[in-house]
């Protein structure tokens, strides 16, 4: 039996392959093929645009796939959400679809766009957003380069952003957030009902989530004399209780803990001053809660 898995082609592609690598799966993508190789003989991969993924999963062409919650909602796809995986193209966080207008526009809220033209790739979700706010406006599908369309080709746009830098570079101002989105591992409902496929997906989700949990974290291993234990523990951040083990010398202990990587350069010198020895920092691939 095989699990047919959709890998998002485009902006999420590299981040997804890297996340799978951290989770223990090696995916190899060829520029000449839409069928990446994976070092799991029970999985078959296919590259699909994130915008189309939910539809193919819903229809059973794929058993499962990774795509944004925004595209699941856009297509109103009937799929099972296996896991929320908080990563995006440039960062490991959520993205926003925002309503944006030229900096010089008088628009202060969506209400000010009554009778105007809005360009976006997220057409259905934008129309539902306007309906919720009691606004009637023309929503046009944008084939790309959406940021350059106001004010000549559209009065406003609804565009996805992580940092807002592209919008600012095009002299656009964010008015409101239409919706927040994050990557999801989704499954076909029939595939999810299959015991073997469900177990395969649950294992995959656990490993992928573990890889996300480990981002920005490192492990720290050190030795300390019992007499210096209190001083060393005082250096470690609150709630970061280490694992403490006895060494062959009854006067010495080994401590193992996990810390934010950004704090280690400050903490290691303080640990040394407090009496720690043999301090080893090591990278982490997964933290499974």
Beta strands, then each sheet from edge to edge (+ up, - down):
strand 1: 3-9
strand 2: 27-28
strand 3: 37-38
strand 4: 43-49
strand 5: 64-68
strand 6: 80-85
strand 7: 95-102
strand 8: 117-120
strand 9: 138-141
strand 10: 156-161
strand 11: 172-181
strand 12: 183-187
strand 13: 217-225
strand 14: 243-246
strand 15: 252-260
strand 16: 277-283
sheet 1: 4+ 1+ 5+ 12- 6+
sheet 2: 2+ 3-
sheet 3: 9+ 8+ 10+ 7- 11+
sheet 4: 14+ 15- 13+ 16-
end
